[in-house]
Amino acid sequence: MMAQGLAIDPDALPSKYNAACTHALLGESDQAIALLEDWFDRADPQARRWIRFDADLASLRQYPRYRALEELAS
C-alpha cells in the first residue's frame, strides 16, 4: 500500500511522511531519513515540528541526519 501511494504521487507530502514512519518502524533508518529529508524541504514549518514528538520516529533519534532535522524544526 505504501509503495502504491508513492508510485501514484511521489510528491505527496502525507504519503512521504507516512512512508518514512513505516520505514522507521521496520528498522530501515536510511530509507526513513531520506524520505524525511525530502519531505522536510517542502513541509510547512508547523508540520516540521511534529517530527520531534512522533513516536513512530523514535528509532531515528540516534542518527545525526535525523537530529539535524530536529534542530531545523525548532
Contacts in CASP RR format, 6 or more apart in sequence:
PFRMAT RR
TARGET T0000
AUTHOR 0000-0000-0000
METHOD contacts of the structure
MODEL  1
MMAQGLAIDPDALPSKYNAACTHALLGESDQAIALLEDWFDRADPQARRW
IRFDADLASLRQYPRYRALEELAS
2 15 0 8 1.000
2 18 0 8 1.000
2 19 0 8 1.000
2 22 0 8 1.000
5 12 0 8 1.000
5 15 0 8 1.000
6 12 0 8 1.000
6 15 0 8 1.000
6 16 0 8 1.000
6 19 0 8 1.000
9 15 0 8 1.000
10 16 0 8 1.000
11 42 0 8 1.000
13 39 0 8 1.000
13 42 0 8 1.000
13 43 0 8 1.000
13 47 0 8 1.000
16 35 0 8 1.000
16 38 0 8 1.000
16 39 0 8 1.000
17 35 0 8 1.000
17 36 0 8 1.000
17 39 0 8 1.000
17 43 0 8 1.000
19 35 0 8 1.000
20 31 0 8 1.000
20 32 0 8 1.000
20 33 0 8 1.000
20 35 0 8 1.000
20 36 0 8 1.000
20 39 0 8 1.000
20 57 0 8 1.000
21 32 0 8 1.000
21 54 0 8 1.000
21 56 0 8 1.000
21 57 0 8 1.000
22 32 0 8 1.000
22 56 0 8 1.000
23 29 0 8 1.000
23 31 0 8 1.000
23 32 0 8 1.000
23 35 0 8 1.000
24 32 0 8 1.000
24 56 0 8 1.000
24 57 0 8 1.000
24 58 0 8 1.000
24 59 0 8 1.000
24 60 0 8 1.000
25 56 0 8 1.000
25 59 0 8 1.000
27 59 0 8 1.000
29 59 0 8 1.000
29 60 0 8 1.000
29 63 0 8 1.000
32 57 0 8 1.000
32 60 0 8 1.000
33 60 0 8 1.000
33 63 0 8 1.000
33 65 0 8 1.000
33 66 0 8 1.000
33 69 0 8 1.000
36 51 0 8 1.000
36 57 0 8 1.000
36 60 0 8 1.000
36 66 0 8 1.000
36 69 0 8 1.000
37 65 0 8 1.000
37 69 0 8 1.000
40 48 0 8 1.000
40 51 0 8 1.000
40 69 0 8 1.000
40 72 0 8 1.000
40 73 0 8 1.000
45 73 0 8 1.000
48 69 0 8 1.000
48 72 0 8 1.000
48 73 0 8 1.000
49 73 0 8 1.000
49 74 0 8 1.000
50 73 0 8 1.000
51 57 0 8 1.000
51 66 0 8 1.000
51 69 0 8 1.000
51 70 0 8 1.000
51 73 0 8 1.000
52 70 0 8 1.000
52 73 0 8 1.000
52 74 0 8 1.000
57 66 0 8 1.000
60 66 0 8 1.000
61 67 0 8 1.000
61 70 0 8 1.000
END
